[in-house]
Amino acid sequence: MLRRVFFALFASSAVLADSAPDLGLTPEMLHGILREVSAKIEARHGSDRPEAEKLVERIEAILATEPPPARGGDRAQAIAEGMHLINIDASAKSSLGGFRGYLFDGSLTGCLQTYHDLEKLDAKDADEVLRWIDMHRAAEAVCIIGMVRVMMDQKPEHIDMLPRTLQLDPSRHRTLGFLAAAAMTLKEKRDVTAAAAMTLQLAALPGLPTRKLCAAGAAKIGDYETALRLLDDCAKEKPGDLMILHQRIATLLRQSQSKATIKKATLLYGDITPDTVIEKTATLEKADRQTFLQTYLLHLLLKPDTQTASELLTKLLDVQVLEEGTAEEVRKWMEK
């Protein structure tokens, strides 16, 4: 049985390509599920978990959000939106259909969770417990297969099992990941629906990965205050983490490309300079290093310091640290 969750996430300005399979889902359908699940999670954890406080109210606010309109012809904004917010590692560190997904623990209950409802049952209810677990595992397995098909640009055959799985356990993180993935296939209200689903994931399973994820979702809908607050919490939990630093800088520069913000981003990089960036990023995994370097180069273009960016780009290619595809993404802004 698959025990690790993956799903597509906000790379740069798009969540999923417009060619994503049409699952026959509508915002209204998913919003109904989001509201139902948020009420159940708040009822269960609202009094003992800050992330679940006023969850219903916050989900309603997210769903009502109108993402900020794109500023057409604004080169600086376009460069900032080219910065990836977050990388998500697929199970077994593999790439699937061009998308990447988070690796969590392989616990039977999924991502360090326990079946809270089952804790209330007596030993005499063992048969009922096992039947319930088997039902949930079966429903979740169908969802896993369906999401694999989505990632491979194929239409799942039983997308109707998603609400059934959430009915069995609305706070199970893995299933909420499927809900977020389903939201990313929408043609309308995609980002706000996905951001709401990620807010539920954080409420169901607070931790560093879900905080980073929720911060990315908040940034995508223009809620930069929430995004930066969550990233501050991440930085406190894991000081010195380069990918948290990257996400914070990418979020700041998406919010604003003012001289003051660009200067703040430069200060946040600290001792990471064009002369040291290769050494400083040597411990990062390949995908993370590409993302970090791309954002650093784009940051140089925003300063603007095109010459330094060009020289560093050439150096990164010479030492085979930067992939040609990433270099092309940066070059297109040097030529404009």
C-alpha positions in Angstrom: 0.0 0.0 0.0 1.3 3.4 -0.9 2.0 5.4 2.3 3.4 8.6 1.1 1.6 11.6 -0.3 2.5 13.7 -3.2 0.7 16.4 -5.1 1.5 19.2 -7.5 2.2 22.6 -6.1 2.7 26.3 -6.9 5.9 26.4 -8.9 6.0 29.9 -10.3 3.0 31.8 -11.7 1.0 28.7 -12.4 -0.1 25.8 -10.3 -0.8 23.3 -13.0 -0.6 23.6 -16.7 -3.8 24.6 -18.5 -3.7 21.1 -20.1 -4.4 19.4 -16.7 -7.0 16.7 -17.0 -10.6 17.9 -16.6 -11.9 16.0 -13.6 -15.4 17.3 -13.9 -15.0 19.2 -10.6 -16.3 22.7 -10.0 -15.3 25.3 -7.4 -18.8 24.9 -5.8 -18.3 21.1 -5.3 -14.9 21.5 -3.7 -15.9 24.5 -1.6 -18.7 22.5 -0.1 -16.3 19.8 0.9 -13.8 22.4 2.3 -16.6 24.0 4.4 -17.7 20.6 5.8 -14.2 19.5 6.6 -13.2 22.8 8.2 -16.2 22.6 10.5 -15.2 19.1 11.6 -11.5 20.0 12.1 -12.4 23.1 14.1 -14.8 21.1 16.3 -12.1 18.6 17.0 -9.0 20.8 17.4 -10.2 24.4 17.7 -9.7 24.6 21.4 -6.3 22.9 21.6 -4.6 23.9 18.4 -4.0 27.5 17.3 -3.9 26.4 13.6 -7.5 25.2 13.9 -8.9 28.3 15.8 -11.7 30.0 13.8 -10.9 27.7 10.9 -14.4 27.9 9.4 -14.2 31.7 9.4 -10.7 31.7 7.9 -11.7 29.2 5.1 -14.7 31.4 4.2 -12.3 34.4 4.0 -9.9 32.6 1.8 -12.7 31.4 -0.6 -14.0 34.9 -0.9 -10.5 36.3 -1.8 -10.0 37.8 -5.2 -6.3 37.2 -6.1 -4.5 40.4 -7.0 -4.7 41.2 -10.7 -1.5 40.8 -12.8 0.2 44.0 -13.6 0.5 43.7 -17.4 3.8 44.9 -18.8 5.5 45.2 -15.4 8.8 43.5 -16.0 9.9 43.6 -12.3 6.7 41.9 -11.3 7.0 39.3 -14.0 10.5 38.5 -12.9 9.4 38.1 -9.3 6.5 35.8 -10.3 9.1 33.7 -12.0 10.6 32.8 -8.6 9.4 29.4 -7.4 7.8 29.5 -4.0 8.5 26.0 -2.9 9.8 22.6 -4.1 8.0 19.5 -3.0 9.9 16.2 -3.0 8.0 13.2 -4.4 8.1 9.9 -2.5 11.4 8.1 -3.0 12.8 11.4 -4.2 11.4 10.8 -7.7 9.9 13.1 -10.2 6.4 12.1 -11.5 4.9 13.7 -14.5 7.1 16.8 -14.0 5.6 17.6 -10.6 7.0 16.9 -7.2 5.3 16.1 -3.9 6.2 16.1 -0.2 7.7 13.1 1.5 6.1 12.4 4.9 6.5 9.5 7.3 5.2 6.1 6.4 3.0 5.5 9.4 -0.1 3.4 9.0 -2.4 6.3 9.9 -0.6 8.6 7.5 1.8 11.4 8.4 2.2 10.9 12.2 -1.6 11.0 12.8 -3.8 8.8 14.9 -7.4 7.9 14.4 -8.9 10.1 17.2 -12.4 8.7 16.7 -11.1 5.1 17.3 -9.6 6.0 20.6 -13.1 6.3 22.1 -14.0 2.7 21.2 -13.8 -0.3 23.5 -11.8 -3.5 22.8 -15.1 -5.2 22.1 -15.5 -3.0 19.1 -12.3 -4.4 17.5 -14.2 -5.8 14.5 -15.8 -2.5 13.8 -12.4 -0.7 14.2 -10.8 -3.0 11.7 -13.7 -2.7 9.3 -13.5 1.1 9.5 -9.8 1.1 8.9 -10.1 -1.2 5.9 -12.8 1.0 4.5 -10.6 4.0 4.8 -7.6 2.4 3.4 -9.5 1.1 0.4 -11.0 4.5 -0.3 -7.7 6.2 0.2 -6.0 3.7 -2.1 -8.4 4.5 -4.9 -7.7 8.2 -4.3 -3.9 7.6 -4.5 -4.3 5.8 -7.9 -6.5 8.6 -9.1 -4.0 11.3 -8.2 -1.2 9.3 -9.9 -3.3 9.4 -13.0 -3.8 13.1 -12.7 0.0 13.7 -12.3 0.4 11.7 -15.5 -2.1 13.8 -17.3 -4.7 11.1 -17.3 -8.3 11.3 -16.0 -8.9 9.3 -12.8 -11.8 6.8 -12.9 -13.2 7.3 -9.4 -12.7 10.9 -8.4 -16.0 10.5 -6.5 -14.1 8.6 -3.8 -12.4 11.8 -2.6 -15.4 13.1 -0.6 -16.1 9.5 0.6 -12.6 9.3 2.0 -12.9 12.6 3.7 -16.2 11.5 5.3 -14.4 8.6 6.8 -11.7 10.8 8.3 -11.8 14.5 7.5 -8.6 15.4 9.3 -6.3 12.8 7.7 -3.5 14.8 6.1 -2.9 12.5 3.2 -6.4 12.7 2.0 -6.4 16.5 2.4 -3.4 16.4 0.1 -5.5 14.8 -2.5 -8.1 17.5 -2.0 -5.4 20.1 -2.7 -4.3 18.3 -5.8 -7.9 18.1 -7.0 -8.2 21.9 -6.5 -5.2 22.5 -8.7 -7.0 21.1 -11.7 -9.8 23.7 -11.5 -10.1 26.2 -14.3 -11.6 28.8 -12.1 -10.9 29.8 -8.5 -8.0 27.4 -8.5 -5.6 29.2 -6.3 -8.1 30.2 -3.6 -9.5 26.7 -3.5 -6.0 25.1 -3.2 -4.9 27.7 -0.6 -8.0 26.8 1.5 -7.2 23.1 1.2 -3.6 23.8 2.4 -4.9 25.7 5.3 -6.9 22.6 6.3 -3.7 20.6 6.0 -1.9 22.9 8.4 -4.8 22.7 10.8 -4.9 18.9 10.6 -1.2 18.4 10.9 0.8 21.4 12.1 4.5 21.3 11.3 7.2 22.7 9.2 6.2 21.1 5.9 2.6 22.2 6.2 3.5 25.7 7.3 5.7 26.1 4.3 3.0 24.7 2.1 0.3 27.0 3.6 2.7 30.0 3.2 3.0 29.2 -0.5 -0.8 29.0 -0.8 -1.2 32.3 1.0 1.3 34.1 -1.2 -0.4 32.8 -4.4 -3.6 34.6 -3.4 -1.8 37.8 -2.3 -2.1 37.2 1.4 1.5 38.1 2.0 1.0 39.0 5.7 -0.1 35.4 6.5 2.6 34.0 4.2 5.4 35.9 5.9 4.1 35.2 9.4 4.1 31.5 8.6 7.6 31.7 7.2 8.8 33.5 10.3 7.5 30.6 12.3 9.3 28.2 10.0 12.6 30.1 10.4 12.2 29.9 14.2 11.6 26.2 14.0 14.6 25.6 11.7 17.1 28.4 11.8 19.5 28.7 8.9 17.5 26.6 6.5 18.3 27.8 3.0 15.0 26.8 1.4 13.1 28.6 4.1 15.3 31.6 3.4 14.6 31.2 -0.3 10.9 31.0 0.1 10.9 34.1 2.3 12.8 36.1 -0.2 10.7 34.9 -3.1 7.6 35.8 -1.2 8.9 39.3 -0.3 9.9 40.1 -3.9 6.5 38.8 -5.2 4.9 41.2 -2.8 6.9 44.2 -3.8 9.9 45.1 -6.1 10.6 48.4 -4.4 14.2 49.4 -3.8 13.6 49.0 0.0 12.3 45.4 -0.5 15.2 44.4 -2.8 17.6 45.8 -0.3 15.9 43.8 2.5 16.2 40.7 0.3 19.9 41.3 -0.2 20.4 41.7 3.6 18.5 38.5 4.2 21.0 36.6 1.9 23.7 37.7 4.4 27.0 36.2 3.5 25.6 34.5 0.4 27.1 36.5 -2.4 28.0 35.9 -6.1 31.4 34.8 -4.8 30.1 32.4 -2.2 26.7 31.1 -3.5 28.2 28.0 -5.0 29.9 26.9 -1.8 26.9 27.9 0.4 24.4 25.9 -1.6 26.6 22.8 -2.0 24.7 20.8 0.6 21.3 21.4 -1.0 19.6 18.6 -3.0 19.7 19.1 -6.8 16.2 20.5 -7.3 16.4 22.8 -4.3 19.8 24.1 -5.4 18.3 24.9 -8.9 15.4 26.8 -7.2 17.7 28.7 -4.9 20.1 29.7 -7.6 17.4 30.8 -10.0 15.8 33.0 -7.3 19.3 34.5 -6.5 20.0 35.3 -10.1 16.5 36.9 -10.6 17.1 38.9 -7.4 20.3 40.3 -9.0 18.3 41.3 -12.1 15.8 43.2 -9.9 18.6 45.2 -8.2 19.3 45.8 -11.1 22.8 44.2 -11.6 22.5 42.5 -14.9 26.3 42.3 -15.4 26.9 40.4 -12.2 23.9 38.1 -12.9 25.3 37.4 -16.3 28.8 36.6 -15.0 27.4 34.4 -12.2 25.2 32.6 -14.7 28.2 31.8 -16.9 30.2 30.6 -13.9 27.4 28.4 -12.6 27.1 26.7 -16.1 30.9 26.3 -16.3 31.1 24.4 -13.1 28.0 22.5 -14.0 26.0 23.6 -11.0 23.1 25.2 -13.0 21.0 23.3 -15.4 20.5 24.7 -18.9 16.8 24.8 -18.5 17.1 27.0 -15.4 19.6 29.2 -17.2 17.2 29.7 -20.0 14.5 30.9 -17.6 17.0 33.6 -16.3 18.4 34.5 -19.7 15.0 35.5 -21.1 14.9 38.4 -18.6 18.4 39.5 -19.4 17.4 40.0 -23.0 14.4 42.2 -22.3 
